[in-house]
């Protein structure tokens, strides 16, 4: 990207990088228990997780009408496998980098992570908005309001990765990675 790749936003991005790094650190730290204790449940055999955690997932899925977490379609299950094997190992690394602050080496992995997650979220959000859940074994959203409520649960997992991507691409601190000198 040239100098004009991030018009006006670049100045704003440079003005307050630390609050974003703290937000990103919190996002990644919170993602570790959510992924390990809730999101991975559909992949593993019943009985592995304590009853309290399976009840929590059941209560969430019923309250927010999210049948994908109780009986995930194969494409959604593929996203959960990506979360387990690609994202989960990255979460503590990213949390460390953003907690420490100013770690330019996180730029490329953060760009890869954020584009991957944003891409998966577009598919999930489209499914929530347009899928006919009337034939689902578990209750899914029926009204527009129910779809928007479920959408609001998933939306931060699109918006924060997009903010990470914007920051990595446009913030001058991350944009200009120092080149290593050759000996």
KEPA-478785 format. One record per residue: residue in one letter; chain; x, y, z of N, C-alpha, C in turn. Coordinates in Angstrom, 2 decimals. Layout:
N
a | A | X | Y | Z | X | Y | Z | X | Y | Z
...
END
This chain:
183
x | A | 0.81 | -1.19 | 0.00 | 0.00 | 0.00 | 0.00 | 0.84 | 1.23 | 0.00
x | A | 0.40 | 2.22 | -0.77 | 1.08 | 3.50 | -0.85 | 0.72 | 4.38 | 0.32
x | A | 1.19 | 5.61 | 0.26 | 0.96 | 6.56 | 1.35 | -0.52 | 6.86 | 1.53
x | A | -1.30 | 6.75 | 0.47 | -2.72 | 7.06 | 0.55 | -3.59 | 5.87 | 0.89
x | A | -3.00 | 4.76 | 1.30 | -3.78 | 3.55 | 1.56 | -4.73 | 3.69 | 2.73
x | A | -4.43 | 4.58 | 3.67 | -5.29 | 4.76 | 4.85 | -5.51 | 6.25 | 5.07
x | A | -6.32 | 6.88 | 4.21 | -6.52 | 8.32 | 4.34 | -7.20 | 8.69 | 5.66
x | A | -6.83 | 9.80 | 6.20 | -7.36 | 10.38 | 7.44 | -7.32 | 9.43 | 8.63
x | A | -7.75 | 8.18 | 8.46 | -7.76 | 7.22 | 9.55 | -6.39 | 6.94 | 10.11
x | A | -5.36 | 7.09 | 9.29 | -3.99 | 6.81 | 9.75 | -3.58 | 7.74 | 10.88
x | A | -3.95 | 9.01 | 10.78 | -3.61 | 9.96 | 11.85 | -4.33 | 9.57 | 13.14
x | A | -5.59 | 9.19 | 13.03 | -6.35 | 8.77 | 14.20 | -5.76 | 7.48 | 14.77
x | A | -5.38 | 6.56 | 13.90 | -4.82 | 5.29 | 14.35 | -3.52 | 5.52 | 15.13
x | A | -2.71 | 6.47 | 14.67 | -1.44 | 6.75 | 15.34 | -1.66 | 7.43 | 16.68
x | A | -2.76 | 8.17 | 16.80 | -3.01 | 8.95 | 18.01 | -3.30 | 8.07 | 19.23
x | A | -3.95 | 6.96 | 19.02 | -4.36 | 6.15 | 20.18 | -4.13 | 4.65 | 19.98
x | A | -2.88 | 4.25 | 19.71 | -2.68 | 2.82 | 19.49 | -2.80 | 2.00 | 20.78
x | A | -2.48 | 2.60 | 21.93 | -2.42 | 1.80 | 23.16 | -3.79 | 1.30 | 23.60
x | A | -4.85 | 2.11 | 23.47 | -6.17 | 1.63 | 23.87 | -6.60 | 0.46 | 22.98
x | A | -6.20 | 0.53 | 21.71 | -6.53 | -0.58 | 20.80 | -5.77 | -1.84 | 21.21
x | A | -4.49 | -1.69 | 21.51 | -3.71 | -2.85 | 21.93 | -4.31 | -3.48 | 23.18
x | A | -4.78 | -2.67 | 24.11 | -5.42 | -3.21 | 25.33 | -6.72 | -3.93 | 24.97
x | A | -7.50 | -3.33 | 24.07 | -8.74 | -3.97 | 23.61 | -8.42 | -5.32 | 22.95
x | A | -7.42 | -5.34 | 22.08 | -7.04 | -6.57 | 21.39 | -6.56 | -7.63 | 22.38
x | A | -5.76 | -7.21 | 23.38 | -5.29 | -8.15 | 24.40 | -6.46 | -8.75 | 25.15
x | A | -7.43 | -7.92 | 25.54 | -8.62 | -8.40 | 26.24 | -9.42 | -9.36 | 25.36
x | A | -9.55 | -9.01 | 24.10 | -10.26 | -9.86 | 23.13 | -9.60 | -11.25 | 23.07
x | A | -8.28 | -11.29 | 22.92 | -7.59 | -12.58 | 22.80 | -7.58 | -13.34 | 24.11
x | A | -7.39 | -12.65 | 25.23 | -7.42 | -13.32 | 26.54 | -8.79 | -13.92 | 26.82
x | A | -9.86 | -13.18 | 26.53 | -11.22 | -13.69 | 26.77 | -11.56 | -14.84 | 25.83
x | A | -10.95 | -14.85 | 24.67 | -11.22 | -15.88 | 23.67 | -10.70 | -17.26 | 24.10
x | A | -9.65 | -17.28 | 24.91 | -9.06 | -18.57 | 25.32 | -10.07 | -19.44 | 26.08
x | A | -10.66 | -18.96 | 27.18 | -11.64 | -19.82 | 27.88 | -12.92 | -20.05 | 27.07
x | A | -13.37 | -19.04 | 26.32 | -14.59 | -19.21 | 25.52 | -14.40 | -20.34 | 24.51
x | A | -13.26 | -20.33 | 23.82 | -12.98 | -21.37 | 22.82 | -12.81 | -22.73 | 23.49
x | A | -11.96 | -22.79 | 24.51 | -11.64 | -24.07 | 25.15 | -12.84 | -24.70 | 25.86
x | A | -13.67 | -23.88 | 26.49 | -14.73 | -24.42 | 27.33 | -16.11 | -24.47 | 26.66
x | A | -16.34 | -23.62 | 25.67 | -17.66 | -23.56 | 25.04 | -17.61 | -23.95 | 23.56
x | A | -16.82 | -23.22 | 22.78 | -16.83 | -23.39 | 21.32 | -16.41 | -24.79 | 20.86
x | A | -15.52 | -25.45 | 21.61 | -15.04 | -26.77 | 21.18 | -16.02 | -27.91 | 21.53
x | A | -17.03 | -27.64 | 22.33 | -17.96 | -28.69 | 22.74 | -18.57 | -29.47 | 21.58
x | A | -19.00 | -28.80 | 20.49 | -19.60 | -29.59 | 19.39 | -18.64 | -30.58 | 18.71
x | A | -17.33 | -30.39 | 18.88 | -16.36 | -31.26 | 18.22 | -16.03 | -32.51 | 19.03
x | A | -16.18 | -32.41 | 20.34 | -15.72 | -33.48 | 21.21 | -16.89 | -34.35 | 21.68
x | A | -16.59 | -35.62 | 22.03 | -17.66 | -36.53 | 22.45 | -18.37 | -36.02 | 23.71
x | A | -19.67 | -36.32 | 23.79 | -20.46 | -35.94 | 24.96 | -19.84 | -36.57 | 26.20
x | A | -19.89 | -35.86 | 27.31 | -19.36 | -36.38 | 28.56 | -17.95 | -35.92 | 28.89
x | A | -17.26 | -35.32 | 27.93 | -15.90 | -34.82 | 28.18 | -15.95 | -33.56 | 29.04
x | A | -16.92 | -32.69 | 28.75 | -17.04 | -31.43 | 29.47 | -17.90 | -31.62 | 30.71
x | A | -17.60 | -30.88 | 31.78 | -18.44 | -30.94 | 32.98 | -19.88 | -30.51 | 32.66
x | A | -20.80 | -31.05 | 33.41 | -22.23 | -30.79 | 33.20 | -22.52 | -29.28 | 33.20
x | A | -21.89 | -28.53 | 34.09 | -22.13 | -27.09 | 34.17 | -21.82 | -26.39 | 32.84
x | A | -20.76 | -26.84 | 32.14 | -20.39 | -26.23 | 30.87 | -21.35 | -26.63 | 29.75
x | A | -21.77 | -27.90 | 29.74 | -22.73 | -28.32 | 28.70 | -24.08 | -27.65 | 28.94
x | A | -24.45 | -27.47 | 30.21 | -25.68 | -26.75 | 30.52 | -25.59 | -25.29 | 30.08
x | A | -24.42 | -24.69 | 30.28 | -24.21 | -23.30 | 29.87 | -24.37 | -23.15 | 28.35
x | A | -23.79 | -24.07 | 27.61 | -23.93 | -24.03 | 26.15 | -25.40 | -24.22 | 25.75
x | A | -26.07 | -25.17 | 26.38 | -27.49 | -25.43 | 26.09 | -28.34 | -24.19 | 26.39
x | A | -28.07 | -23.56 | 27.53 | -28.81 | -22.36 | 27.93 | -28.56 | -21.22 | 26.93
x | A | -27.30 | -21.05 | 26.54 | -26.97 | -20.02 | 25.54 | -27.72 | -20.29 | 24.24
x | A | -27.61 | -21.52 | 23.73 | -28.21 | -21.87 | 22.43 | -29.73 | -21.70 | 22.45
x | A | -30.34 | -22.02 | 23.57 | -31.80 | -21.87 | 23.69 | -32.18 | -20.40 | 23.81
x | A | -31.48 | -19.67 | 24.68 | -31.80 | -18.25 | 24.91 | -31.62 | -17.40 | 23.66
x | A | -30.54 | -17.66 | 22.93 | -30.23 | -16.84 | 21.76 | -30.59 | -17.51 | 20.43
x | A | -31.25 | -18.67 | 20.53 | -31.71 | -19.41 | 19.34 | -30.56 | -19.66 | 18.36
x | A | -29.51 | -20.30 | 18.88 | -28.32 | -20.59 | 18.07 | -28.17 | -22.10 | 17.90
x | A | -28.89 | -22.69 | 16.94 | -28.79 | -24.14 | 16.75 | -27.43 | -24.59 | 16.21
x | A | -26.65 | -23.66 | 15.65 | -25.34 | -24.02 | 15.09 | -24.40 | -24.54 | 16.16
x | A | -24.56 | -24.07 | 17.40 | -23.67 | -24.53 | 18.47 | -24.10 | -25.88 | 19.04
x | A | -25.34 | -26.27 | 18.82 | -25.80 | -27.57 | 19.32 | -25.68 | -28.65 | 18.25
x | A | -25.95 | -28.28 | 17.03 | -25.86 | -29.22 | 15.92 | -25.28 | -28.47 | 14.72
x | A | -23.94 | -28.29 | 14.74 | -23.33 | -27.45 | 13.70 | -23.37 | -28.11 | 12.32
x | A | -23.73 | -27.31 | 11.30 | -23.59 | -27.81 | 9.92 | -22.11 | -28.11 | 9.67
x | A | -21.81 | -28.93 | 8.70 | -20.42 | -29.33 | 8.44 | -19.51 | -28.14 | 8.18
x | A | -19.98 | -27.16 | 7.43 | -19.16 | -25.97 | 7.15 | -18.84 | -25.22 | 8.44
x | A | -19.79 | -25.16 | 9.38 | -19.57 | -24.48 | 10.65 | -18.60 | -25.27 | 11.51
x | A | -18.72 | -26.59 | 11.45 | -17.80 | -27.47 | 12.17 | -16.36 | -27.24 | 11.67
x | A | -16.21 | -27.04 | 10.38 | -14.88 | -26.76 | 9.80 | -14.31 | -25.47 | 10.40
x | A | -15.17 | -24.47 | 10.60 | -14.71 | -23.23 | 11.23 | -14.29 | -23.48 | 12.67
x | A | -15.00 | -24.36 | 13.38 | -14.64 | -24.67 | 14.77 | -13.28 | -25.39 | 14.80
x | A | -13.04 | -26.28 | 13.84 | -11.72 | -26.93 | 13.76 | -10.63 | -25.88 | 13.52
x | A | -10.89 | -24.91 | 12.66 | -9.92 | -23.82 | 12.45 | -9.70 | -23.06 | 13.75
x | A | -10.77 | -22.83 | 14.49 | -10.65 | -22.13 | 15.76 | -9.79 | -22.93 | 16.73
x | A | -9.99 | -24.25 | 16.75 | -9.26 | -25.12 | 17.67 | -7.77 | -25.21 | 17.33
x | A | -7.46 | -25.42 | 16.05 | -6.08 | -25.75 | 15.68 | -5.27 | -24.58 | 15.13
x | A | -5.92 | -23.54 | 14.64 | -5.19 | -22.37 | 14.12 | -5.30 | -21.18 | 15.07
x | A | -6.52 | -20.89 | 15.51 | -6.73 | -19.68 | 16.31 | -6.32 | -19.86 | 17.77
x | A | -6.78 | -20.93 | 18.41 | -6.51 | -21.12 | 19.84 | -5.01 | -21.06 | 20.18
x | A | -4.12 | -21.69 | 19.40 | -2.68 | -21.54 | 19.71 | -2.19 | -20.09 | 19.54
x | A | -2.85 | -19.34 | 18.68 | -2.46 | -17.95 | 18.43 | -2.92 | -17.00 | 19.54
x | A | -4.03 | -17.31 | 20.21 | -4.60 | -16.40 | 21.20 | -3.61 | -15.97 | 22.28
x | A | -2.88 | -16.89 | 22.95 | -1.95 | -16.41 | 23.99 | -0.78 | -15.60 | 23.41
x | A | -0.35 | -15.93 | 22.20 | 0.74 | -15.19 | 21.55 | 0.29 | -13.76 | 21.27
x | A | -0.91 | -13.64 | 20.69 | -1.45 | -12.31 | 20.38 | -1.73 | -11.53 | 21.66
x | A | -2.28 | -12.20 | 22.67 | -2.56 | -11.53 | 23.95 | -1.26 | -10.97 | 24.53
x | A | -0.20 | -11.77 | 24.50 | 1.11 | -11.33 | 25.00 | 1.58 | -10.10 | 24.22
x | A | 1.56 | -10.18 | 22.89 | 2.07 | -9.09 | 22.05 | 1.32 | -7.79 | 22.31
x | A | -0.02 | -7.88 | 22.41 | -0.80 | -6.66 | 22.58 | -0.76 | -6.15 | 24.03
x | A | -0.62 | -7.06 | 25.01 | -0.45 | -6.62 | 26.40 | 0.87 | -5.89 | 26.56
x | A | 1.93 | -6.47 | 25.98 | 3.26 | -5.86 | 26.04 | 3.24 | -4.52 | 25.30
x | A | 2.59 | -4.52 | 24.16 | 2.47 | -3.30 | 23.37 | 3.67 | -3.04 | 22.49
x | A | 3.41 | -2.48 | 21.33 | 4.48 | -2.08 | 20.42 | 5.23 | -3.21 | 19.74
x | A | 4.71 | -4.43 | 19.78 | 5.39 | -5.58 | 19.17 | 5.08 | -5.63 | 17.68
x | A | 6.01 | -5.11 | 16.89 | 5.78 | -5.05 | 15.44 | 5.71 | -6.44 | 14.79
x | A | 6.33 | -7.43 | 15.40 | 6.36 | -8.78 | 14.83 | 4.97 | -9.42 | 14.77
x | A | 4.00 | -8.85 | 15.50 | 2.65 | -9.43 | 15.49 | 1.87 | -9.02 | 14.23
x | A | 2.39 | -8.07 | 13.48 | 1.66 | -7.51 | 12.33 | 1.20 | -8.58 | 11.35
x | A | 2.12 | -9.36 | 10.79 | 1.73 | -10.36 | 9.78 | 0.81 | -11.44 | 10.36
x | A | 1.14 | -12.05 | 11.51 | 0.19 | -13.02 | 12.06 | -1.18 | -12.41 | 12.37
x | A | -1.22 | -11.16 | 12.81 | -2.50 | -10.51 | 13.11 | -3.30 | -10.24 | 11.83
x | A | -2.61 | -9.91 | 10.75 | -3.29 | -9.71 | 9.46 | -3.88 | -11.04 | 8.99
x | A | -3.11 | -12.11 | 9.09 | -3.59 | -13.44 | 8.69 | -4.80 | -13.83 | 9.54
x | A | -4.66 | -13.70 | 10.87 | -5.75 | -14.05 | 11.78 | -7.02 | -13.24 | 11.45
x | A | -6.87 | -11.92 | 11.36 | -8.06 | -11.08 | 11.20 | -8.76 | -11.29 | 9.86
x | A | -8.00 | -11.51 | 8.80 | -8.66 | -11.76 | 7.51 | -9.35 | -13.13 | 7.51
x | A | -8.71 | -14.11 | 8.12 | -9.32 | -15.45 | 8.23 | -10.64 | -15.37 | 9.01
x | A | -10.61 | -14.74 | 10.18 | -11.80 | -14.69 | 11.03 | -12.90 | -13.85 | 10.38
x | A | -12.54 | -12.72 | 9.81 | -13.55 | -11.89 | 9.14 | -14.23 | -12.66 | 8.02
x | A | -13.46 | -13.43 | 7.27 | -14.02 | -14.23 | 6.18 | -15.01 | -15.26 | 6.71
x | A | -14.64 | -15.96 | 7.79 | -15.56 | -16.96 | 8.35 | -16.81 | -16.29 | 8.91
x | A | -16.64 | -15.11 | 9.51 | -17.79 | -14.43 | 10.10 | -18.79 | -13.95 | 9.05
x | A | -18.31 | -13.56 | 7.88 | -19.25 | -13.18 | 6.82 | -20.17 | -14.35 | 6.48
x | A | -19.63 | -15.55 | 6.40 | -20.44 | -16.73 | 6.11 | -21.42 | -17.01 | 7.25
x | A | -20.96 | -16.92 | 8.49 | -21.81 | -17.17 | 9.65 | -22.94 | -16.14 | 9.72
x | A | -22.62 | -14.87 | 9.54 | -23.63 | -13.81 | 9.61 | -24.65 | -13.94 | 8.48
x | A | -24.20 | -14.31 | 7.30 | -25.13 | -14.54 | 6.18 | -26.06 | -15.70 | 6.50
x | A | -25.53 | -16.75 | 7.10 | -26.35 | -17.91 | 7.49 | -27.41 | -17.48 | 8.51
x | A | -27.00 | -16.71 | 9.50 | -27.94 | -16.23 | 10.52 | -29.04 | -15.39 | 9.88
x | A | -28.67 | -14.53 | 8.96 | -29.65 | -13.63 | 8.35 | -30.59 | -14.31 | 7.35
x | A | -30.08 | -15.29 | 6.60 | -30.85 | -15.78 | 5.45 | -31.27 | -17.25 | 5.50
x | A | -30.70 | -18.05 | 6.41 | -31.03 | -19.48 | 6.44 | -32.45 | -19.70 | 6.96
x | A | -33.12 | -20.72 | 6.41 | -34.44 | -21.14 | 6.90 | -34.21 | -22.13 | 8.04
x | A | -34.38 | -21.68 | 9.27 | -34.14 | -22.51 | 10.45 | -35.37 | -23.33 | 10.85
x | A | -36.45 | -23.24 | 10.09 | -37.69 | -23.90 | 10.48 | -37.56 | -25.43 | 10.51
x | A | -36.62 | -25.97 | 9.77 | -36.44 | -27.42 | 9.75 | -35.32 | -27.90 | 10.68
x | A | -34.71 | -26.97 | 11.43 | -33.64 | -27.33 | 12.36 | -34.19 | -28.15 | 13.52
x | A | -33.39 | -29.12 | 13.96 | -33.77 | -29.94 | 15.10 | -33.86 | -29.08 | 16.36
x | A | -32.94 | -28.12 | 16.50 | -32.92 | -27.19 | 17.62 | -33.48 | -25.85 | 17.15
x | A | -34.13 | -25.14 | 18.06 | -34.80 | -23.88 | 17.70 | -33.79 | -22.84 | 17.23
x | A | -34.06 | -22.30 | 16.06 | -33.23 | -21.23 | 15.51 | -34.03 | -19.95 | 15.45
x | A | -33.39 | -18.86 | 15.05 | -34.11 | -17.58 | 14.97 | -35.18 | -17.63 | 13.88
x | A | -36.35 | -17.12 | 14.20 | -37.45 | -17.11 | 13.24 | -37.78 | -15.70 | 12.77
x | A | -37.83 | -14.76 | 13.71 | -38.18 | -13.39 | 13.36 | -36.91 | -12.59 | 13.06
x | A | -37.09 | -11.44 | 12.45 | -35.95 | -10.57 | 12.17 | -35.29 | -10.16 | 13.49
x | A | -36.09 | -9.87 | 14.49 | -35.53 | -9.48 | 15.79 | -34.65 | -10.59 | 16.36
x | A | -35.12 | -11.83 | 16.32 | -34.33 | -12.97 | 16.83 | -33.05 | -13.14 | 16.03
x | A | -33.11 | -12.94 | 14.73 | -31.91 | -13.02 | 13.89 | -30.92 | -11.92 | 14.26
x | A | -31.43 | -10.71 | 14.50 | -30.55 | -9.58 | 14.86 | -29.94 | -9.78 | 16.24
x | A | -30.69 | -10.37 | 17.17 | -30.13 | -10.65 | 18.50 | -28.98 | -11.64 | 18.37
x | A | -29.19 | -12.73 | 17.61 | -28.12 | -13.72 | 17.41 | -26.95 | -13.08 | 16.67
x | A | -27.26 | -12.28 | 15.69 | -26.22 | -11.57 | 14.94 | -25.36 | -10.72 | 15.88
x | A | -26.01 | -10.09 | 16.86 | -25.27 | -9.22 | 17.80 | -24.29 | -10.01 | 18.66
x | A | -24.53 | -11.30 | 18.86 | -23.60 | -12.15 | 19.61 | -22.33 | -12.38 | 18.79
x | A | -22.50 | -12.61 | 17.50 | -21.37 | -12.91 | 16.61 | -20.65 | -11.66 | 16.10
x | A | -21.36 | -10.54 | 16.04 | -20.81 | -9.32 | 15.42 | -19.48 | -8.84 | 15.99
x | A | -19.26 | -8.86 | 17.33 | -17.95 | -8.42 | 17.84 | -16.79 | -9.25 | 17.27
x | A | -17.06 | -10.51 | 16.91 | -16.02 | -11.39 | 16.37 | -15.74 | -11.08 | 14.90
x | A | -16.52 | -10.17 | 14.33 | -16.21 | -9.61 | 13.02 | -15.57 | -8.23 | 13.19
x | A | -16.19 | -7.40 | 14.04 | -15.76 | -6.02 | 14.16 | -14.36 | -5.88 | 14.76
x | A | -14.06 | -6.63 | 15.80 | -12.72 | -6.52 | 16.41 | -11.63 | -7.01 | 15.45
x | A | -11.80 | -8.17 | 14.79 | -10.79 | -8.53 | 13.78 | -10.64 | -7.48 | 12.66
x | A | -11.74 | -6.84 | 12.25 | -11.62 | -5.79 | 11.25 | -10.84 | -4.59 | 11.81
x | A | -11.04 | -4.27 | 13.08 | -10.27 | -3.20 | 13.72 | -8.79 | -3.59 | 13.84
x | A | -8.54 | -4.87 | 14.14 | -7.15 | -5.36 | 14.18 | -6.52 | -5.19 | 12.79
x | A | -7.25 | -5.62 | 11.76 | -6.75 | -5.52 | 10.39 | -6.46 | -4.06 | 10.03
x | A | -7.42 | -3.18 | 10.31 | -7.24 | -1.76 | 10.03 | -6.00 | -1.21 | 10.74
x | A | -5.85 | -1.58 | 12.01 | -4.71 | -1.10 | 12.80 | -3.39 | -1.61 | 12.23
x | A | -3.34 | -2.89 | 11.88 | -2.10 | -3.47 | 11.35 | -1.75 | -2.86 | 10.00
x | A | -2.75 | -2.54 | 9.19 | -2.49 | -2.00 | 7.86 | -2.26 | -0.49 | 7.85
x | A | -2.90 | 0.23 | 8.77 | -2.90 | 1.69 | 8.68 | -2.13 | 2.41 | 9.77
x | A | -1.93 | 1.81 | 10.92 | -1.22 | 2.48 | 11.99 | 0.26 | 2.58 | 11.62
x | A | 0.82 | 3.78 | 11.62 | 2.22 | 3.94 | 11.22 | 3.18 | 3.07 | 12.04
x | A | 2.87 | 2.85 | 13.30 | 3.74 | 2.01 | 14.13 | 3.86 | 0.60 | 13.54
x | A | 2.75 | 0.04 | 13.10 | 2.76 | -1.32 | 12.56 | 3.03 | -1.35 | 11.06
x | A | 2.71 | -0.24 | 10.40 | 2.83 | -0.20 | 8.94 | 4.28 | -0.25 | 8.47
x | A | 5.16 | 0.39 | 9.20 | 6.56 | 0.47 | 8.79 | 7.40 | -0.49 | 9.63
x | A | 7.48 | -1.71 | 9.18 | 8.26 | -2.72 | 9.89 | 9.72 | -2.54 | 9.49
x | A | 10.58 | -2.50 | 10.50 | 12.01 | -2.33 | 10.22 | 12.55 | -3.57 | 9.52
x | A | 13.39 | -3.32 | 8.51 | 14.00 | -4.43 | 7.79 | 15.28 | -4.85 | 8.52
x | A | 15.50 | -6.14 | 8.59 | 16.71 | -6.65 | 9.26 | 17.93 | -6.38 | 8.37
x | A | 19.02 | -6.04 | 9.03 | 20.26 | -5.80 | 8.29 | 20.95 | -7.12 | 8.05
x | A | 21.48 | -7.26 | 6.83 | 22.22 | -8.48 | 6.49 | 23.67 | -8.29 | 6.82
x | A | 24.30 | -9.34 | 7.32 | 25.73 | -9.27 | 7.67 | 26.59 | -9.74 | 6.53
END
